[in-house]
Amino acid sequence: MKDYRLYVGGQDMNGVGGGNVHAVHARLMLDDVLTAVSLKRRLDKGGDILPDDEVLSRCALAGPEQLQAAAEAAHEAKQAWAAVPLERRLGLLARFHQELARRAGEFIELLIAEGHPRRFAEIEATSILDATGPEAIDFYRRQLVQEVATPGRHLKLVRKPDGVVGLNPPQNAATTNSAVGVCVLAAGNTLVLRAPQGCPTGVHFLFRELVAPLLDEIGAPPGTLNIITAPTALTLRHWIDSPLIDDVFYFGDSTRGLAIAQECMAKSTKPILELAGNDGLVVWRDADLAHAARALTESFIGSGQVCLVPKFGIVHPAVADELLARLLDEVARIRPTRPDDDAAWLSPVMKSERYFEFLTEAVRSGASVLAGGHRCDLDGDQDEAGSFIEPTVLRVNGLELADSIRAVREETFFPLLPIVVPDDPGDDEKLFSAVLEFLNGNRYGLRNSLWARDKGVIDRFCAELSVGGLLKVNDSHIGTVAPLPAHGGTGLSGGPFGEANLPIISTTHLQGISVAAGDDPRESAYGLRPRPTTHQS
């Protein structure tokens, strides 16, 4: 069992009243959810940990006093940390990359213990390593400082840190998303990081065991990093109201996120939003259908409880039947397993009401169920009390019908993949225009992807599709491609200022600097020479 206290101002400290929250091992949740929930409740109320209790971690719980102490420590450190040379701060990323690579096996096992399927855990570890690797660091360096030499002046465009950043990662993938905090630190910000009560272990592991010692190694001032576990509402309320917090970096649902953004801006605090996703994947008539089908199965990673997986597909009618046959063959091989299994792909789905609501509505509207549609147990047998939901594939004929179905137009967080087959107008250019219009009408915008060979189709997709923080062509939908951003989006995915999000950039602001040689200001700035002096007699 890992035992973490709060980390504030460079010191470990106890929680409010000595209170703690506990994380139980995912295998217990899978074997007996009632026992797991009862164990957590007993321990969180102060019960003793018994020898046979499958406890993953115990983490100290913060209250208002500790939240204030963390904000004060970060505020006190921000000027000194921002003054540390950029190369030393980028060195933090390089050293973190080395340490995580060295402990990657341990990290992946920890993610699995938190309930992540092994194959997803491996993807997550790879994504963090990509975002902190040499190619990414070199790209960040070029974005943070740009210099231009002109006659008589040296010009710079420099991104300066915003100050103190409060980072709130999501409950469903807290550990991996908390890793953006390393880039936030490298940008020159100080950090107050919330480890969610439901899954605090991995967040503490990354930052208390890896990042904190590295900050000490490079001489960062105490308070550069602060780690707290506290209720979401209490933490966000404190951050929004505190004059010591400069940025609130929020992961969560769109409705709550947009409301938080409004409150932040009213207090002159910068909101950075990572919200819901509803990604589309297009398969054109000349696509490699075998690869496209496999890309579509990424929808079922973690049982669809991941923002960055494809949530619906659009398939050219000329190849729809063949693509669907290939997809169904792939889906038939995706079975429930324990998360530590080498083939683990699915996760338990605790709340299924919305799944059945969306499924029933889609079928009543005219969609056809091609696979799935039931709860199942760990063996894959249909069981209405089972922990899993069968990977479900729908066929939806026509863009007009698809536009009316919530399973297509709203974010889903369960294993339900609608495949939209547009009507064939007999004109591929006209059809592709309709597909682009449909995608550009998506209120969400994390990423979209295309499978096609025709260069003209690919060029149009890249040029005319404005929705999304990331577009991918003939590639894994969920996979990372350093140094391109893995986060960020438009619309309900990122708010009114949403775009692709590199945290090392989004938690900074652009400043122009001009250093001149000291010539006459009017002549140097405007090319004006002093007027001759006129004497009056």
HELIX and SHEET records of a PDB file:
HELIX    1   1 VAL A   16  GLY A   18  5                                   3    
HELIX    2   2 ALA A   26  ASP A   31  1                                   6    
HELIX    3   3 VAL A   33  ASP A   44  1                                  12    
HELIX    4   4 PRO A   64  ALA A   82  1                                  19    
HELIX    5   5 LEU A   86  ARG A  102  1                                  17    
HELIX    6   6 ALA A  104  ALA A  113  1                                  10    
HELIX    7   7 ARG A  118  ALA A  131  1                                  14    
HELIX    8   8 PRO A  134  LEU A  144  1                                  11    
HELIX    9   9 ALA A  174  SER A  178  1                                   5    
HELIX   10  10 VAL A  180  ALA A  186  1                                   7    
HELIX   11  11 THR A  201  HIS A  204  1                                   4    
HELIX   12  12 PHE A  205  VAL A  211  3                                   7    
HELIX   13  13 ALA A  212  GLU A  217  1                                   6    
HELIX   14  14 THR A  232  ASP A  241  1                                  10    
HELIX   15  15 SER A  254  ALA A  266  1                                  13    
HELIX   16  16 LEU A  289  LEU A  296  1                                   8    
HELIX   17  17 THR A  297  GLY A  304  5                                   8    
HELIX   18  18 ALA A  320  ALA A  332  1                                  13    
HELIX   19  19 GLU A  353  SER A  365  1                                  13    
HELIX   20  20 LEU A  399  ASP A  403  1                                   5    
HELIX   21  21 ARG A  406  ARG A  409  1                                   4    
HELIX   22  22 ASP A  428  ASN A  440  1                                  13    
HELIX   23  23 LYS A  455  GLU A  464  1                                  10    
HELIX   24  24 PRO A  503  SER A  506  1                                   4    
HELIX   25  25 PRO A  521  TYR A  526  1                                   6    
SHEET    1   A 3 LYS A   2  TYR A   4  0                                        
SHEET    2   A 3 VAL A  55  ALA A  60  1                                        
SHEET    3   A 3 ASN A  20  VAL A  24 -1                                        
SHEET    1   B 2 LEU A   6  VAL A   8  0                                        
SHEET    2   B 2 GLN A  11  MET A  13 -1                                        
SHEET    1   C 3 VAL A 145  THR A 150  0                                        
SHEET    2   C 3 ARG A 153  PRO A 161 -1                                        
SHEET    3   C 3 THR A 508  ALA A 516 -1                                        
SHEET    1   D 5 LEU A 225  ILE A 228  0                                        
SHEET    2   D 5 THR A 190  ARG A 194  1                                        
SHEET    3   D 5 VAL A 164  ASN A 168  1                                        
SHEET    4   D 5 ASP A 247  PHE A 251  1                                        
SHEET    5   D 5 LYS A 270  GLU A 274  1                                        
SHEET    1   E 7 SER A 368  ALA A 371  0                                        
SHEET    2   E 7 THR A 392  ASN A 397 -1                                        
SHEET    3   E 7 LEU A 416  VAL A 421  1                                        
SHEET    4   E 7 PRO A 310  VAL A 315  1                                        
SHEET    5   E 7 ASP A 279  VAL A 283  1                                        
SHEET    6   E 7 ARG A 447  TRP A 451  1                                        
SHEET    7   E 7 LEU A 470  VAL A 473  1                                        
SHEET    1   F 2 ARG A 375  CYS A 376  0                                        
SHEET    2   F 2 PHE A 388  ILE A 389 -1                                        
SHEET    1   G 2 TYR A 444  GLY A 445  0                                        
SHEET    2   G 2 THR A 490  GLY A 491 -1                                        
SHEET    1   H 2 HIS A 487  GLY A 488  0                                        
SHEET    2   H 2 ALA A 500  ASN A 501 -1                                        
END                                                                             
